[in-house]
Amino acid sequence: MLPFSVTILGSSSALPTSTRFPTSQVVSLNERLYLIDCGEGTQIQLRKFRIKTSKINHIFISHLHGDHIFGLPGLISTMALGGKKGELHIYSHSELKMMMDNLMKFMNEFDDFKVVYHPLNFRSRAVIYEDSKIVIDSFPLKHRIPCCGFIFKEKLHELHLRGDRIDYLNIPIRDRVAIKGGADYQTPEGAIIPNHELTFPADPVRSYAFCTDTVCRKQIIPIIENVDLLYHEATFSDELSDLALKTYHTTARQAARLAGEAAVKKLIIGHFSSRYKSVKPLVDEARVVFPNTFPANDGDRFDL
Amino acid sequence: MLPFSVTILGSSSALPTSTRFPTSQVVSLNERLYLIDCGEGTQIQLRKFRIKTSKINHIFISHLHGDHIFGLPGLISTMALGGKKGELHIYSHSELKMMMDNLMKFMNEFDDFKVVYHPLNFRSRAVIYEDSKIVIDSFPLKHRIPCCGFIFKEKLHELHLRGDRIDYLNIPIRDRVAIKGGADYQTPEGAIIPNHELTFPADPVRSYAFCTDTVCRKQIIPIIENVDLLYHEATFSDELSDLALKTYHTTARQAARLAGEAAVKKLIIGHFSSRYKSVKPLVDEARVVFPNTFPANDGDRFDL
């Protein structure tokens, strides 16, 4: 299977702490890097965790609160000054372009490097990016300002050829691509060999869902159902559920309950309020409901 | 003498490195903190070096390149969320307000905390701030975009009373304030005692000049002459003097020569290009011309 992982660059909420930067993550699939959110200091974390800034070509921004975007201008400058070529694609609320253009108006022009902004749809689920290996959808969350979650899904893998059968039937190389795609095989004599006799099942398709900042929303269950890994914010413990509701955030217990109802395989909680010196109580609270819960810590890598 | 110091928060130029953040410094005089420039991660450095963000009420921004301002939105947010009250004064090019307002339009409103922007004058020297202890002037530098240097000067100190003479003449407390300010004393019998018989000289008045980003400018010598401490950028070594000129920066040798001609007491060089893994060659180059040169390193504190 191709390496597929999520690295936490920042796990704090609005106020960074001495050990937690504001929100940012890198999703890596087969050496392609996708950045989600970009709080202040994201470029510092990328350097610290030895992730190549130059390999990031796509950035997904959940919403326009400062702790999710204030690292963008510095990261973009560093990419440009570092000689990055081509296009950097940013998927966000349409206002971001104007905010960044204004802030960077005194930056030098770079002929070979360009930032391309793609406006997100905050009303319904939508495919926002696709390449040969992955499909990325956005879907609406519910926060004080428009906010999206993202789901990263591998594309269907090819079936594995059964070497013994392929050899025995002496199937030409040109026909094997179609068989890996699910086709039956017709011998020169006209006999049909069904696909399942020629192949082993494909590797399972893996998926990762990212949900912050939001109230706990049951409406997203059909979207995140059965994902291998769910990152969900848990800004507060359940004692502060009133505050969570008021500020449009989620408690650790609520996140765990959602993970259970959506039958996800593993839950990461993060976006912790800076009031928690230790996040163990939040993890404990979540594990009562959903045992396979882990806290996001800056630098942690989760392999799918 | 009141404690007067400069703490380096960032000493890199546009590209931060693993040990150097972009430009920012804190000047501290008698527990009052003045921030100069605010590159990305300034709030992180303030926390790391245990400097109280809440005590900063005045920020001076030399120019609007990203490596001098990208830490501002995060710092302002953190101040607001941390419950800072009153006014934060920012002295900068007039465009900064619009840039920040745009970027922070989705931030919550805070009733008791307000940012007040003061436009700088980029044509001539001007007093921009004054309180009971200090006067701060801006003066024009020469960079690719409008840029100012800053000079922090203590106000004249009071003269020290000569306890022996004061006691002998039995001078009432109410007259001593005027004597500390330089007045002579008239005895009840009408005799005039000249001030110099009643006082020792005041503590010397200390001063700090901050100059980045700029070509080396002899025109500023009358302004920075005799300062106790000069911070001057030295982005490049003298081998790259052509590049320095082209990008409107200064070499280490040029900064040292300027320090010598201005007869400053001590020189700090900084704003180092990220190409220098060690800045020792730049310090050595400067010391040939001006021996009392020191490199700026993140976390260094220089006492005046």
Interface residues (C-beta under 8 A of the other chain):
Chain A: A14 L15 P16 S18 F21 P22 G39 E40 G41 Q43 I44 R47 K48 H63 L64 H65 G66 D67 F70 G71 P73 G74 S77 T78 L81 G82 E95 M98 M99 N102 L103 M104 K105 F106 M107 N108 I145
Chain B: A14 L15 P16 S18 F21 P22 E40 G41 Q43 I44 R47 K48 H63 L64 H65 G66 D67 F70 G71 P73 G74 S77 T78 L81 G82 E95 M98 M99 N102 L103 M104 K105 F106 M107 R144 I145
